[in-house]
């Protein structure tokens, strides 16, 4: 016989911080309703996602603004620092340069 008891619940063993770096899905939505989906780790800087999005749509990353909950996303922000959850949405605004009269 063993004096060691096996825990009955796996959650008792694994700390919550274990999923701190689990990837989450982020939806990037344009003003016209186009959606692009990204899977990103919680501690990855969102500047990486911004660069990937800009490449995908063929725009310069400097000409695009990314907003989360109405606030502009900074280069150092991460999903974790913004308390983002799986399937959250980032809004994309393309800065209009010039225009036709």
HELIX and SHEET records of a PDB file:
HELIX    1   1 UNK A   10  UNK A   12  5                                   3    
HELIX    2   2 UNK A   16  UNK A   21  5                                   6    
HELIX    3   3 UNK A   46  UNK A   57  1                                  12    
HELIX    4   4 UNK A   61  UNK A   63  5                                   3    
SHEET    1   A 5 UNK A  35  UNK A  41  0                                        
SHEET    2   A 5 UNK A  23  UNK A  30 -1                                        
SHEET    3   A 5 UNK A  88  UNK A  94  1                                        
SHEET    4   A 5 UNK A  64  UNK A  68 -1                                        
SHEET    5   A 5 UNK A  71  UNK A  72 -1                                        
END                                                                             
